[in-house]
Amino acid sequence: MIRTFREDRVHRAAVLRFALLGALALVLVVPTAGYGGQAKKAAPQASQACQLQVFSWWTGGGEAAGLAKLINIWNKNNASCKFKNETVAGGAGSNAKAVLAQRLAAHKPPDSFQGHAGAELRDYIKAGQVEPVDFIYKQAGFGKKMPASLLNQIKFNGHLYSVPVNIHRANILWYNPGVLKKAGITKVPTTWTEFIAALEKAKSADVIPLALGQAWTQKHLLETVILATVGPTRWAALWKKGGDWSSAGVTLALNRFKTLLTYTNSDAANLEWQDAGKLVADGKAAFNIMGDWQDGYFSGTKAGGNLALKPNVDYGWAAVPGTAGVYDWLSDSFTLPKGAPHRAAAIRWLAFLGSKKAQDTFNPVKGSIPARQDANAKLYGPYLKWALKQWKTDKLAGSLTHGVVASNAWNTDIDTALGLFVQSKDVAKFQSALVADAKKRA
């Protein structure tokens, strides 16, 4: 039907009057907030709108199983604000960080996101994307339960910006005892010379000497080789202003790394860290250098996607050759983003993560030790009991791959240089690139 201009104007006026009358009727029917408590009926709608959005890269092995346990506890205790698991696959957060950057740039942050404690978080802090959480530490008493040495290393400009869930060790050599025995390797290597000799024996036994995965695991291997070569003091100095990346020690380390790559599997670029570990578990490889989350994957229940292997029987461990007495540490932590959609729930989440219950629930499954000092050691398996003791006595060295010593931007530059090196195997060019990357931060 086609109306004239006047008819259309009259029609719109009638519609408007009808809408106003309807709105008035609604006001007369619906009780106000002050009427006998009846407004509480609106609460279910508000609670349905609350979903704790937590962003992480915990998608496999013990980390996924540990997170599932935390989610279960959270949902039982927070029925009005269920957990929304916003994980992104990609070891060490390589993919997740890119997705997170896009969300933060679009001002669509989750309620909390995972980040490695240390220099990695500084990019978010300087960009004004996260809030300091000192008040949570004060309210929950975390300062009395977490070691001062740890808290001092993760502060920036005197403030804390995340709650650490755990402590991991990066410099662990994992091995298959059966494969070593078959290859005639009678001693787990502790020096570079012993390591190369063991790799040669494994090669002669027709197994992969050193299982390796995708790009970030290659950087993980690189950092342990540099640490083993230059030691923890010179390693720490590399990340400070004027760090000498042109030194003979770095040159030696890069050449050693190049040598190790000749003992690895040809399909490394296509494998996740779990895949590389499974080569060891299945007897197809002798060794793998990976963080101690490998223990969670090896020994965890099959129901959680793990392998259910027996520690000291199906697999063993030691410090990476040349790093005995050094703890190459990292910590998974969670933040309070500015503009978190459900800020109150995010604060409860962070307080929960730092609690004894959460840390003693998560870490035995994840394959890590608590950031707290009051852990119940009885809950932890053979490897983690060993790690708890090592943490108290070893010298500390912060991890590169896992965000302790370098910012995301510096890490990205090193990734680029490493990727080119893996293709060219040109040590001189690689070292020159590392020198140039460090000068940018001077």
N, C-alpha and C positions, 0 to 999 in steps of 0.2 A: 504494500500500500504506500502511495506517495502522498505526503502531507504538504500543505502550503507552509510558508514561513511562519505565519501567525498561528496556524494549527499546531505546528511543531513547538512553538514557544509556550502555548497553553498546555500542551502535553507534558513538557519538561517541568513546568511549574507544578502540575498535579503530582508528578512522580516525586518531586522534592518534598511537597507537603506530606505525601504518604510515608516517605522515609523518616521525616521528622516525627510524625505521630508514632511510627514504629519504635524509634529510639526512645521516645518518652515512655512508651509502654514498657519497654525493657528496663528502664531505670526504676519504674514503680514495682516491677516484679522481683528483680535481683536484689538481695540484701546488701547493705553496705558493709565495709570492713569492720565497723564498730558494732554491728548488730549481733549480740549474743554469741559471738564466736563462729557464726555460720560461714564467715569468709575463709575458714580453714579448709573448706571443700576445694579451694583453688590450689592447695598445696600439691596434690597428686600431679596436676598439670605442670607445676614448676619442677617437681622432682623428675618427671619424665624428660624434661628438657635438659637435665644435668647429665652429661656423660663425661667422665674424666678421660680426656684425650691425651694419651701418652705415646710419644714418638720415639722409636728406638730401632736398632738393627738386630735385635735378638730374634732370629728366625730359625736357628738350627742348633742341634746338639744340646749340651747341658744348659746353654743360655736360654733357649726357648723353654726347656723344661722348668728351669728355675723361675722364669717369668710367669709361667702358667701357675705355679704355686703361689706366687705373690698376688696374682690376679684373683685367685680363689679366695685368699684371705681378705683382700680388699672388698670384693663383692659381698662377702658374708657380713662384713662390718659396715658397709656403706650401701645399703639396699636402695637408698634414694638417689645414688649417683654411681651407676655402674661403670666399669672400666671399658674404655674403647681402645682396643689395641691397634695402634697405627704403625706397625712395623714395616720396614722396607728392607728387602734382602740385599746382601752385599757385605762380605766380610770386612770387619774393622770400620764399617760405616761408610765405605767408599761411595756407594750409591745413595745411601740415606742422607748424607750431608748435602748432596746436590739438591735433592728434593726439599730438604729443610730450608736451604738458602732461598729457594723460590717462594716458599710459603712465608718466610719471614719478610722477604722483600715486598710481598703482596699484603703485608699486615694481617696475615691469617695464621697466627702461631697456634701450636697445640697448647694444652695446659701445662705440659712439661715435656722436655726432650732430653735425650741421652747425649752426653758429651764427655770426652775424656778429661779428667781433672788435670789442670795445668795450663800450659800456654795455649792449647787448642781453644779454650773458652774465651781468650782475650779478644778474638775477632768479634764475638757476639757482644762482649762487654763494651768494647770501644764503639760499636755501632748502636749502643743503647737498646739492645734487643732482649736483655735479661736483667732481672732485679737482683740486688744483693740479698742474701738470705741469712745474714747474721742473726736476725731476730728469731729464726727457727732454731738455730744452734743454741741460743740463750734459753728459749722456752723449753726445749727438749733436753738440755744438758749435754749436748753432743761434745762440747769442748772438754768435758771431764772424762769422756769415754773414748775419744779418738786421740791418737798420739799428736803432740804438738809439732813434731817434726813433719808429719804429713800435712797438717793444717797450714803450717807456715809455707809449705811448698805450693799449695793450691790457692793461696790468697793473691789478690791483685789489688794494689794500692790500699792494702790494709783491710780489704773486705773479702768475704766468702760469697761465691756465686753459684755453688752447687753443693749437693749432698752426695758424698761418695758411698757407693753401695758395697764396694769390695776393693781388694788389692790383688792384682795379677802380677805374675812374673813372666817376662817375655823370653828370657834366655835359657830355655829348657831344651835339651836334646832328648827326644823320645826314640825308643828303639824296641825292636822285637827280639827278645832273648833267644828264641828258637832259631831265627835267621842268623843271628850273630854266631851261635854255636855251630850251625851248619857251615858257615863261611870261615870258621876257624878263628873268629875274633874272640880272644880269651879275656880281653880287658876292655871295659868301656873307656873310650879315649878321653883324656883330660888335657892334652896339648895339641897344638896344630899338627905336629909331626905324627903323633899317634892317630889323629883323626884321618889324615890323608892315607895312612897305612891301612886303616880299617875300611875306608871307602874303596880302596884298591882290592881288598880281599872280598868285599861284597860284590864288586864288579866281576871278579873272577868266578864267583859263585852263581853268576847269572841272575842276580836280583838288582833292583834299582838301588844304588848306594844311598842316595839322599832324595827323599820324596819332597816335591815342591808344588805349590799351587800358583794361583793367579798373581797379578802385579803386586798387590799389597803384601802378600806373603813373601815376595822377593825382596821388598824393602825391609820387611821384618828380619829376613836372613841377613841382609846387608848391615843393619844396625848392630846385630850381635857379633858380626865379624869385625866391624870397626871397634866395638867395645872390647872385644877379646884382644885386639892388636894394640890399641893405644892405652887401655886401662880407664877406670872410671873418672879419674881426675882430669885427664886430657879430653876425655869424652865430654865432660861437663863444660870445659873451656871452649869447645867448638861452638857452643850455642850462645856464647857471650860476645860482646862487642870485641872485635879484633881476633876472633877465633881463627887459628891457623889451619885452614883447609888445604894449604899447599904443602904441608909437612910431609916428611918421609914416612911417618907413621901412617898417614892417610893413604899415601901411595901404596904402601905395603898391604894395607887392608883391602884396597880396591883390587889389587892383583890377586889376593887370596880369594876374594869374592868371585872373581872371574874364574879362578880354578875350580871352586865349588860348583859353579854352574855346569861344568863339564861332567859332573857326576849325577845330574838330576834327570828326571823324566822329560821326554820330548813334548808331552802334552800338558806341561805345567800351566800354560796360559789359560787352559780350559777347565781347570780344576778349582773347586772351592777348598778352603782349608780342611774341611772334613774329608773330602775326597783324598787329599794328600795323606792325611792321617790314616785313612782306611787302607791305603797301600801298605803301610807298616803293619796294621792290625791283621791284614789278610796274608801276610808273609811275602808280599811282592816287593817290599822295600825294607832296607835295614834301619835307616834313620830318618827322622824328620825334626826340623827345628821349628818350634811353634810355642806359643804361650801356654800357660797351664790350664786354659779352657779345654785343651786337648784331653786332660784327665777326666773332665766331666763327660766328654763325648765317648771316651774309651770305656769308662767304668759305669756310666749311668744306665738306667733301665731301658730296655728295648721299647717299652711303652712310650718313652719320651723321645724316641728316634735315635737312641744311642746304641752302643755295641755290647754293653754288659760284659766287658772283659775283666779278668782278674788282675789287679795290680801286682807287680813283682812276679807274675807268672806269665801272663799273656803280653804284657808290656812293662818296660822299665823306663827310668828317667835319670838324668844327671844335668848339671850345669853345662851349658855349651862349652866345649873345650876352650880353655884360656880364660874363663869367667868364674871359676870357683871362688866363692866368697863375695860375689857381686850380685846384687838383686836388681835386675833391669825392670823397674816397676812401672805400673800404670794403674789407673783406677777408673772404673765406670762410674759416672755420676749423673745426677739429674738436676735440671735447672727450673727456675721460675721465670718464664718469659713475660716480658711486658705486654699487657693486653691479653693475658691468658683468659680464654672464654669463661672458665670456671675457676677463678683464682682461689677461692676458699678451699675448694676440693684439691687444687694443686698443692696448697700449703699442707693440707692433711696428708697428701701422698708423700711429700718430701719428709715430713716428720715420721711417717710410717717407715720409709726406706732406711732411715738412720737408726731405727729401733733394733734392739737385740733380737727380737722375734723375727723381724724381716731378714736381718743379715744372717742369722743362724738357720733360717729356712732356705734362703736363696743360695748362699755360697757353697754348701756341701754338694749341691746339685750342679751349680754352674762350673765348679772346678776352680774356686778362688777362695781367698781368706777374707774375713771381715775387715772393714776399716776400723771397727771398734776393737778395743783391747780386752773385752770381757767375753770373748767367744767361748762356747762350750766345746772344748776340743774333742769330747767323746762323739760328737756328731759328725766329725770329719774323717775321711778315709786316709789310707796310708800316705798318699802323696801330700795331701793337704796338712797332715800332722807334721810332715817334714818341712813344708813351706812355712808353717807357723813358727817353727824354730829358726829357720833361715832368716825370716823377716826381722827377727830380733837381734841377729848377730852380723849379718852381711852389710857391706857398704852399698849405699843406694845409688842407682844411676837411672835417670828418667828416660822413658822410651820416646823415640822419635816417631815411629809408625803410629803409636797410640796416644799422641797428643801432649805429652808432658813437656818436652823441651822446645818444640817449634810450633809456630802458629799454623793455621790452615793454609795461609798463603805461601809460607816457606815450604811446607810439606808438598804443596802442589808443584812448586818449582822443582823440588827434588824428584817428585814423581816423573816429571817431564824428562829430566836429565837421565833418570834411571831407565825409563822406557827406551830412550835412544841408545843407551849403553847396552841394554840387553840385545838390541839388534846389531850394533856395530862391534861390541867388545873392545872399544877403544878407551883404555884407561886414562890416557892423557886428556882426551876431550871431556871425559866424564869428570875428572878432577877439576879441570878448568871451569866447567859449568857449576860445580859445587862451590868453588871459590867465588865465582860471580854472584851466585845466589846469596851467599853469606854477606857479601859487600852491600847488597841491597838493604840489609837489616842493620848495617853499621850506624 
